[in-house]
Amino acid sequence: QVQLVESGGGLVQAGGSLRLSCAASGRSFSSYAMGWFRQAPGKEREFVAAIAWSGGSTSYADSVKGRFTISRDNAKNTLYLQMNSLKPEDTAIYYCTAGGYYTGSHYSLGVNDYWGQGTQVTVSS
């Protein structure tokens, strides 16, 4: 079992930055691919970014490429998402994930993989 707890969300003006963290507990954190998803009001949950277990490979949704950076510190069991140049359309609940299938260009999760409870990010115009 892996437990995931996100933090770092909040209210920021357009053009600003936030850094999300996801603290993981449980076994085998460093063996899992990890990712971030988000869900805006009235919309389906969507992929944001993913990172391989080693941190050596990352991938991003086109909508955040060049503005967001995913990283991980396996010694601290923590996943990060640095978000710069934020836009109102980035407003959503952001979820941390662990497990799944990651090829370097594709990341998908199964029913037995792990999700955090989410953290709200609100970007004002």
N, C-alpha and C positions, 0 to 999 in steps of 0.2 A: 504494500500500500504506500502511496505517496500523497501527502497533504500539501496543498499549494495555497499560499496566502499573498494576495497582491496588496500593494500600497503605493502611495505617491500620486494618486489622482487628485483632481481639484479643479478649480476655476482659473482660467488663464485667458488673457486677451489674444486675439489673433496676432500671429507673428511671434508669440512667446514660445517658451520651452517647458517641458515637464520630463521628469525621469520616473518611469514606473519600475518597481521592484517586485519580484515574486520569490518569496522565501519558501523553500521546499524542505519537507521533513519526511522521514521514512527511508526506505532502503533504495540503493542503486540510483541515486539522482544522476550521477555522472554517466550512467549508461543510457540515459534517455535522450532522444531528440526532444526539443522543447519549442514552444511557439507562443504567439499572441494572436488572439482573435478579438473582434469587437462587434458590438451590436448597437446600432442607433435606434431611437424610438421609431416603431412602425416598420423597421427593416429587418431583413434576415441577418443572422450572424455571418460575419465575413472574415476571411483570413487576412492577417496583417503581416506577420513575419515568422520565420522559423530558423532554427539553428541546430546544427548537428551536435551529437553528444560531446564531441571534442572541441566544439567552437570553431572548427576549421572551415565550415561551410555555412552560408546564410542565404536566405531568399526573402523577397519582399513582394507585397502587392504593388502593382504599378502606381496606385494612388498615393503611396507613402515613400516610394523609392527616392533616395536622395535627401529625404527629410528625417526619416526614422532610422535608428541603428539598434539592432538586437545584439546582445552580448550575454555571456554567462561567466560566472566564477564558480567552478566546481568545488574549490576548496571551501567556499562559503555557502554552497548549496543555494545559490541565488541566480536568478535570471533577471535581466534588465531590458528596458526599452527606452532609449533616449529619443525624445520626440522634439524636433525643432521646427521652426516656421509653421506653427500650428495654424490650422484653418477651422472656421466654424463647422465645416463638414467632417472634421475629425471628432466631433462630439459624439460620445458613445460610452457604453460600459465596456471596459477592456478586460479580457480574460486571459489568464496564463494557462498553458497546457503542458502536459508531459506525456511522453509515450508516442504512439502512433508510428506512421511509416513516412520516412523522409528520404528523398533521393537526391536532394540538392536543388531540385526544381519543383518538386511536388511534395506537399505535406498533407497527410490525412490522418484522421483519428478514428479509432473504433470504439465500441461501446464500453470496453474495459479500460480505456485510457483515462487520463486524469485532467480535471478542470478545477481552477480556483473559483472563488465566489464572485470575483469581479470587482473592479474599482471604476468609479465614475470619472470621466474626463469631460469637462465642459469648456468650450472655446467660444468666447464672446466676440462679436464683430465690432 
